[in-house]
Amino acid sequence: MQQHGIGNELKLGQLTVTELTDLPLESQWRMVWPKGKKHNGVAEAFKQYRFAATRRWRFLAQNFI
């Protein structure tokens, strides 16, 4: 988060800034749903986006990393 967005909270001592050295944090997604589930448009678009991103990452990892 940019510090200018939390300036008041920092001044009031409500927040502190912690320096981290091992960034970016990596995560893995697991998606599950009942077999035969029909997703609404937004959920289906997100599912397709994640599948495409996973395929792209696997291709890059296998061929370039």
C-alpha positions in Angstrom: 0.0 0.0 0.0 1.3 3.4 -0.8 2.3 5.4 2.3 0.4 8.6 1.4 -2.8 6.6 1.7 -2.1 5.7 5.3 -0.3 8.8 6.5 -2.8 9.7 9.2 -2.8 6.2 10.6 0.9 6.2 10.7 1.1 9.6 12.5 -1.5 8.4 15.1 0.4 5.2 15.7 -2.5 3.1 14.5 -0.3 1.4 11.9 3.4 0.6 11.6 5.5 -0.2 8.5 7.3 -3.5 8.6 10.1 -4.0 6.2 10.1 -7.4 4.5 13.0 -8.8 2.5 11.6 -11.9 0.9 9.1 -10.4 -1.5 7.1 -10.9 -3.5 5.1 -13.5 -1.6 4.1 -16.4 -3.9 0.9 -18.3 -3.5 -0.9 -21.2 -5.1 -4.6 -21.3 -5.9 -6.8 -24.3 -5.4 -10.3 -24.1 -6.9 -13.0 -26.7 -6.1 -16.7 -26.9 -6.8 -19.3 -29.6 -7.0 -19.2 -31.7 -10.2 -21.7 -30.4 -12.7 -21.9 -27.0 -11.0 -23.1 -24.3 -13.4 -21.3 -21.0 -12.7 -22.7 -17.6 -13.2 -21.0 -15.4 -15.8 -18.6 -13.7 -13.3 -17.6 -16.9 -11.7 -17.1 -18.6 -15.0 -15.0 -15.7 -16.3 -12.8 -15.9 -13.2 -12.4 -19.6 -13.6 -11.3 -19.3 -17.2 -8.9 -16.4 -16.4 -7.2 -18.5 -13.7 -7.0 -21.6 -16.0 -5.4 -19.5 -18.7 -3.0 -17.8 -16.3 -1.9 -21.2 -15.0 -1.3 -22.5 -18.5 0.8 -19.4 -19.4 2.8 -19.8 -16.2 3.5 -23.5 -16.8 4.6 -22.8 -20.4 7.0 -20.1 -19.2 8.3 -22.2 -16.4 8.9 -25.2 -18.7 10.5 -23.2 -21.5 12.2 -20.2 -20.1 12.9 -20.5 -16.3 
